[in-house]
Amino acid sequence: MLSIFEQQAQTLRRKAIFFAGIFAFVIGCASHLGDQSSESDVPFDKRKVPSFEKAIIIDPKGPSLDPKYYEVMGRAVSEVSDVTSIYSHCEDAIERLRFEAETVGGDALINVSCTSRKFNANAEGTIITFKNREEALRVLKDIKAVLK
């Protein structure tokens, strides 16, 4: 037979597990209440067939690629909002930029920036296409560009 202390401890454990489950459920549901959007101003005549290659983000904190290796397609912007403020939303906003670049056939993004607030983030960047992908990737490696 269990003592009163053991019974109370068992009851408290059950309540803690129950409330932890409810908390996880609420956080999971709340994370899907957000909104994501992205768009670009790439003209139709500059768009290319999307490839299966992931668009590269050339970090502005590192060396930049010489413009002779690429053509500018246009600008992209994105916004991500979420009711939770547990994490920075910039990662999601930048991933939306990457998606937008891939959709129009872009090879990479340059001049990427993001502004994060408590419940949302806005990102923007320039979509580019390489004149020669292999050569551009080799040059990026040689200059030790910071790629994401």
C-alpha positions as CSV (number, residue, x, y, z in Angstrom):
1,M,0.0,0.0,0.0
2,L,1.3,3.5,-0.9
3,S,1.9,6.1,1.7
4,I,0.1,9.4,1.5
5,F,3.3,11.1,0.4
6,E,3.9,8.6,-2.4
7,Q,0.3,9.1,-3.6
8,Q,0.6,12.9,-3.6
9,A,3.9,12.6,-5.5
10,Q,2.3,10.3,-8.1
11,T,-0.6,12.7,-8.5
12,L,1.7,15.7,-8.9
13,R,3.8,13.8,-11.5
14,R,0.6,13.0,-13.5
15,K,-0.5,16.6,-13.4
16,A,3.0,17.8,-14.5
17,I,3.0,15.4,-17.4
18,F,-0.5,16.4,-18.4
19,F,0.3,20.2,-18.3
20,A,3.6,19.7,-20.2
21,G,1.6,17.9,-22.9
22,I,-1.0,20.7,-23.1
23,F,1.8,23.3,-23.2
24,A,3.5,21.5,-26.1
25,F,0.3,21.1,-28.0
26,V,-0.6,24.8,-27.6
27,I,2.9,25.9,-28.7
28,G,2.7,23.6,-31.7
29,C,-0.6,24.9,-32.7
30,A,0.4,28.5,-32.2
31,S,3.4,28.1,-34.5
32,H,1.1,27.4,-37.4
33,L,-0.9,30.5,-36.8
34,G,1.7,32.6,-38.5
35,D,1.8,34.1,-42.0
36,Q,4.5,33.9,-44.6
37,S,4.7,35.8,-47.9
38,S,7.3,36.6,-50.5
39,E,7.4,38.3,-53.9
40,S,9.9,39.5,-56.5
41,D,9.9,42.2,-59.2
42,V,11.7,39.9,-61.7
43,P,10.2,40.6,-65.1
44,F,8.8,37.7,-67.0
45,D,11.5,37.9,-69.8
46,K,14.3,37.5,-67.2
47,R,12.8,34.4,-65.6
48,K,14.4,31.1,-66.2
49,V,13.1,27.5,-65.7
50,P,13.8,26.6,-62.1
51,S,16.6,24.2,-61.6
52,F,16.9,21.6,-58.9
53,E,19.8,23.5,-57.4
54,K,19.2,25.3,-54.1
55,A,19.7,29.1,-54.5
56,I,22.9,30.3,-52.7
57,I,22.9,33.2,-50.4
58,I,26.1,35.2,-50.6
59,D,26.5,36.7,-47.1
60,P,27.2,40.5,-47.3
61,K,29.6,40.1,-44.4
62,G,32.1,38.3,-46.6
63,P,33.8,39.0,-49.9
64,S,31.4,39.7,-52.8
65,L,31.3,38.3,-56.2
66,D,32.5,40.5,-59.1
67,P,29.5,41.6,-61.2
68,K,31.1,40.3,-64.3
69,Y,30.1,36.8,-63.2
70,Y,26.4,37.4,-62.9
71,E,23.3,39.3,-64.1
72,V,20.8,40.9,-61.8
73,M,17.3,39.5,-62.2
74,G,15.5,41.7,-59.7
75,R,14.7,42.2,-56.0
76,A,12.8,39.9,-53.7
77,V,11.1,40.7,-50.4
78,S,9.5,38.5,-47.8
79,E,7.6,38.8,-44.5
80,V,7.1,36.2,-41.8
81,S,4.9,36.8,-38.8
82,D,4.1,34.4,-36.0
83,V,2.2,34.7,-32.7
84,T,5.1,33.1,-30.8
85,S,8.3,35.0,-30.0
86,I,10.4,32.0,-29.0
87,Y,12.8,32.3,-31.9
88,S,14.1,34.8,-34.4
89,H,12.0,34.9,-37.5
90,C,14.8,36.0,-39.8
91,E,15.8,32.5,-40.7
92,D,12.3,31.8,-42.0
93,A,12.1,35.2,-43.8
94,I,15.4,34.5,-45.5
95,E,14.3,31.0,-46.5
96,R,11.3,32.6,-48.1
97,L,13.7,34.8,-50.2
98,R,15.6,31.7,-51.2
99,F,12.3,30.1,-52.3
100,E,11.4,33.2,-54.3
101,A,14.8,33.1,-56.0
102,E,14.4,29.4,-56.9
103,T,10.9,30.0,-58.3
104,V,12.1,32.5,-60.8
105,G,15.2,30.5,-61.8
106,G,17.8,32.5,-59.8
107,D,21.1,31.0,-58.8
108,A,21.8,33.1,-55.8
109,L,20.9,36.1,-53.6
110,I,23.1,39.0,-52.8
111,N,22.7,42.1,-50.5
112,V,20.4,40.0,-48.2
113,S,19.2,41.8,-45.1
114,C,16.6,41.1,-42.5
115,T,14.9,43.1,-39.8
116,S,13.4,41.2,-37.0
117,R,10.9,42.3,-34.4
118,K,9.2,40.4,-31.6
119,F,6.5,38.7,-33.7
120,N,7.7,39.1,-37.3
121,A,10.6,39.7,-39.7
122,N,11.1,41.3,-43.1
123,A,13.9,40.3,-45.4
124,E,15.0,41.6,-48.8
125,G,17.7,40.7,-51.3
126,T,18.8,40.9,-54.9
127,I,18.2,37.8,-57.1
128,I,21.1,37.0,-59.5
129,T,21.8,34.4,-62.2
130,F,25.3,33.3,-62.9
131,K,26.7,33.7,-66.4
132,N,28.6,30.5,-65.9
133,R,27.6,28.6,-62.8
134,E,30.8,26.4,-62.5
135,E,33.1,29.4,-62.9
136,A,31.1,31.5,-60.5
137,L,31.2,28.8,-57.8
138,R,34.9,28.4,-58.3
139,V,35.5,32.1,-57.9
140,L,33.3,32.2,-54.8
141,K,35.4,29.4,-53.3
142,D,38.6,31.1,-54.3
143,I,37.7,34.4,-52.6
144,K,36.3,32.5,-49.6
145,A,32.9,34.1,-49.8
146,V,30.5,33.3,-47.0
147,L,27.8,31.1,-48.5
148,K,24.5,30.0,-46.9
